Amino acid sequence: MSRGRLSVALITAALVGTVLSSVGGAPAQAAPERRLEKKTAVLTTSLPGFPRPATPAHRQLQRVNVSVHYDEDGDIVLEADAWVKGDPIDRDTAVRAHLGVTSGSQCQLTGHYDDGVVPDGRKYWVWERGLRSPRDWDCVVVMMIDRENPDAPVDAMGARLTNQYAEPRLTVSQPRLLGRTQEQVRLVRGVVHRHEVLVKNSGRYRARNIVVTARGKGMKTVRKKVGALQPGEELAVDVPLRLTGKKKRTAVRITVSGSGVSASRAIRVRAVKAPAKPRAGAWRSSNKTFTFKVKNGRIAGFRGANMRMTCGGGFGGFPTYRNVSLTFPKVKVPRHGYVDATKQYRKGNVWYTATLRGRVAGTKMTQARYTYRTAGNCRVTEGFTARRR
């Protein structure tokens, strides 16, 4: 590879400036937190005076795609795909890519890169890693040269480079209740309903200082700090929704924001009457696995018998199974009837997590699920319905 100042005899800056002026400047960028990912250009028009007279088609440029990649580790990679107008490829011909910096209407070329030229059909490929030149390149010229006379290009194209950034892109799902997506949120006035939304960073750069808010007329405002999400990462966030206004219908807008980007979703809200209070007495699930009592509006003595626990099985291993009996602490049934409780406790160095969810109304418990997790990737999950005996 050879690098150096491009001589005026090779191609004048004025010629390059003619093309760059017609291309125009790069579009203005927004201001989210971001990282320069690459600079690109698509070249389709030869510079004035090119191609040279009597240049055969297989030495004339047809189209060039240029990318200057800025890796996160600081490495800079140049890649250019250059197609010619005719067959066959001339083995004595090469492609040079010149990067430069715009000064007025001129492109001041700083060097050329032509190692790694690989003829393939009607396409040449230029690839160069480890560039150490400035990051302020904003124009490019690509030339067809004769290897025996490299200072006399037979064709040339030029264009501005456009910055492309890796940015975060946040999305927020519709709210979920007991794992079910809610097209419309039904709320008992004055009672907090815990809903869950999925927040995802589908962009190519991490998002920091993420905040989820929920606002609406007649709704209590919610603001929750989430933290950071890496590209592709998703997180479930609990959003406690509470209807305070007197109107039967309203809307809530759930917004996620961070690192200068945001996304929001508007959800219809409808006021509903509270369900019947849970009937006191002994309850049992339809599959006879779970038993519990309801007393003073609370579920007590919850017990699951002869449940199948699965342990291990990750990273290609084989899971093991055993039958267990487990319990859950006393939990209050809210006025809206939705139980969504998680209990964590520790014995020695081992943590245990149990969750009980379901809707209780009158003598029925529906949409219910019990989960349990502990060390060794051991878990139990059982869905059920239950009735008062």
N, C-alpha and C positions, 0 to 999 in steps of 0.2 A: 504494500500500500504506500502511496506517495501523498504527502500533504504539503500545502504551501499556498502562497498567494497566487491567485489566477492572473496571468499576464493579460495586459490590454490587447495584445495581439491575438490572444485566444478568443476572447469575446468581450465586447465593450460593456461597461456597466450601463451605458445609455440604452443599449438594446434590451437588456434585462428590465430596465426601468419602464420601457414602453409597455411590456407585457404586464408588469406588476401594477401599473396605474390602471390598466383596463380590468384587472381582477378585482381591485378594491380591497378594503381592510377586512380583517377578521371581525366576526360579529361580537358585540359586547357580551361579556359573561356576567351571570348573576354572582352573588357574593356568599354562597354557602361555604362552609368549611370544606376544603377540597385539596387534592393533590394533582399536580400536572402529570398526566398519564402518558400523553403522546402529542406530537405535532404531525399533522397530515396535510397532504396536498394531492390533487388529481390534475395531471397535466395532459391536455389534449390538443394544444395549438403550438406550432413551432414558432420560435422567435423570428422577428424580421430578418430576412436574408438566409433563412434556412427552410428546407434542406438546400444544400449547395447544388448548383446546376449539375445535371447528369448523375445525381446520386440514385443508385438503384433502389427499388422498393424495400429490399431486405436490409437496407441501411437507413431507412427512414422510420422515425418514431411515430407510432400511432396513438399510444396511450401509456402513461406512467403513473403508477400509484406509489406515493412516497409516505413512509411513516418513520418518525424519530421517537423511539420508545424510551421513557424515563422510568427505569425500574425503581422499586422502593429501596433497594440497597444502594442506590446512587449510580448504578451502571446506566450508560446511554447506548442504545442500539439503533443503528440506521438500517432500514430495509426499503428496497425499491424494486418493484416489478415493472419491467419495461417491455411492451409489446411492439413489434415492428410490423410493417405493412405487407411484407412478402416473404416467401420461402425461397431458398433455404437459409438457415442461419449461417452467417459468414464467420468462420473461426478466427479470422484476422480482425474482427470487429469487436469492440467492447463498449460497455456503457459506464459513464462516469456520473456520479451524483455530487453536486456541489452545494453546500449549505452556506448561507450568508445572512447578513443583517441589513435591513432596509435603512437607507439614509436618504430622506426625501423621497424621490421617485426612483432611486437606484438601489440595487441589491449588491452590497459589498461582499463578494464571495471570499470565504476564509480558507477554503481547502477543498480537496476532492477525494472521493472514496471509490475505488474501483476494484479492490481485491474481492475475491469470491464471486466473480461474474460467472454464472452458470447458464450456458445456452440450453434452452429446453423448448423444442418446437419453434414457435415464433416469439418466445419470451426470454428476456434476460433477467437475472436475479442478482441484485447487489445487497450484500449483508455485511455489516461491520459492527462488532461489539467493542466496548471499552473506549468510546469516544470521550475525550477529555476537554473538548472545546466548550465555550460558554453555552449557557442554557437560553440565551436570548436570540438564537436563530429564528428568523421569521420569514425567510424566503429560500427557494431552492431552484437550481438549474440542473437539468439532466441532459447529457450529451452523448451522441454516438461518435466514437472515435475509431480511427484506424490504429491498430497497435504499433505499426511501423512509423506512424506520424501522429502521435497523440496530441500535439499542439494545434492541429487543424481539424476541428470537429466537422463532421459532415451533416449533422442535424442537431438541433437543441430546442428544448422546451423549458419554460420557467413559470413559476407561480408563487404566491404567498403560502406560507405555512399557517394552518389554523390550529390553535391550541385546543386540546380536548382533555377534560379533567375527569378524574375519578371522584365522584361525589356520593354522599349518602343519599338514599331515597327511602323515606319512611312511608309505611302504610299502616292503616288501622282497620281491623275487621269489624263486622257487625257484632254487637254484644251477644254473649252466650249466657244462658241460664241453665244450670245443671247439665252443661255440655251441649245444649241445643241452641242453634242460632236463632235469634229473635228478629223477625222482620219488623215487628212492632213491640215496644216495651209496654207491658201492663204493670202498673204500679198501684199499690194500696197507699192512699194519701197519708203522708206523715211518717211512713215507715221506710227505713233504709233497705233497699234490695241490692244485694251483692251480685253484680254482673261481671263478666270476664270478657276482655277484648284481647286479641292477639296483635301485638305490635311487631313489625318486621322491618329490618333494614335490607331492602332489595337492591341497594346501590353497590358501588365498588369501593367505597371508602367508609371508615367507621364513623358512627354518629355518637356524639357525646352530649352529656347534660340533657338527656331526653326527659320531657315532661308530658304527662297525659292530663288533659283537662276535659271537663264535661260541663257545659253551660246550656241553659235554656230558660225561657220564660216560665216562671212558676216552679223552677227546679233549683235545688240547692247546688251551688257551684262546687265542683270537685277539682282538686289539683294534686297530682301524685308525681313524685320524682321517680324516674325509672333507672337512670344511670347511663350506661353506654351499650351499644350494640355493634358488633363487628359485621362486615359484609355477609349477607345471607343469614344472619342470626335472627331468631324469633323469640319473643317472650310473652307469656300470658300475664296480664295485668288485671288485678281486681279493681273494679270501678263501682263504688257504692252510690247508687242512684236513689234520690229521695224527692218525691213530688210534694211541694209545699203549697202551690197555688190552688185556686178553687175551680179552675177550668177542667172540664172532663178530657180535653184533648190539647196537647201541646207538642213540642219537639225538643230534643236535646241534641246538641252538636258536640261530638267527641273529637278532640284534636290531639294529635301527637306532634311534638316539635323538638328540634335539637340540631345543633351544628348548623344553624341557618336555614334549615329546610323544615317543612311541615306537611301534614296531611290531615284531612278531617272527614267526618262522616255525620250526616244528619239522620236521626232516628225519630220516628213518630212515637209519641208517648200517649197512653190512654189510661185514665183513672178507672180502677175497678174496685168492687167491694171486697172486703176481707172474706176469706173462706170460713166455713164453719170451724169452730174451735175443735181441736183434737179431743175425742172422747176418752175420758179416763178409763183405765182398766188394763187388762193384759192383751198384748198384740202378738201376732205370729205371721211370718212370711208365708206366702203360698207354697214355697218349696220346703217349708218346715225347717229351714236352716237357721233363721233368725227369730229370736224372741226378745221382747222388751215390754216395759210398762209405761203408760202415760199417766203422770200425776202432776197436778198443778201446772199444766201446760208444758211439762218437760218430759223428754224421753229419758228413762232411767233403766238401769239393769240390762242394757243392751248386750246381747251375747249371740255370737255366731258359732255353731257347732259343726264339727266334722267337715271343715272347709279344706280345699286342696291348696297347699302352699307350694309354689315353684321357686327353686333356688338355682342360681348360676345360669349356665347356658349361653353366656356371652363369649365372644371371640372364638366361635367355632366349638366351644365345649358342649357337653351334654348336660341338660338340666336334671335336677333331682326333684322328687316330689315327696310330700308327706301330708297327712291330714292333721289339722290343728283346730283348736277352739280359741276364739279371741273375743275381746270385749271392747266396749267404747264407753267413755265417761258420760255422765249426765249432761244433757244439752237442752236448751230452751227452744221451743218451737215459736218462731216469730209470728207476729199477727198476720203477715202475708202467707204463712204456711210453708215457706221454703226453708228447709234445714240445709245448711252448708257449713259444716264444722270440721276443723282439722285440729288434731291433738298430737303434740310431740312430747316425748319423754325419753329419759336417758337412764340406763342401768349400767353402771361402770363406764366403759368407753363405747358402748353401743347405743345408737339412737334408734328410736322407733317412731314411725309416723303412721297415724290412722286417720281416715277421712270418712265421714258419713254425710251423704247427700240424699235429698228426696223432698217430695211435696206431701204435706200432711193436711188433710181436710176431713173433718168429721170422723168417720170410722175407717178411712182408707189412707194408705201411704203409697204413692206412685212415683215413677221415675227415680227409684231409689238405687243407691250404689254404695257399697262398702269397700274400701281399699285399705291395704296395710302393707307397709314396706319396712325392711330392716336390713342389717348387715348381710353380706354374702349375696347381694342381689336377690334376696328372698322377698316374695310378694304374694299377696292375695287380692283378688278383685272379684266381686260378686254383685251382679245386678239382681234386684228383687222388687216385689210388691208385697204389701202387708195389710192385714185387716185386724180390727179389734175382734177378739174372740166372742 
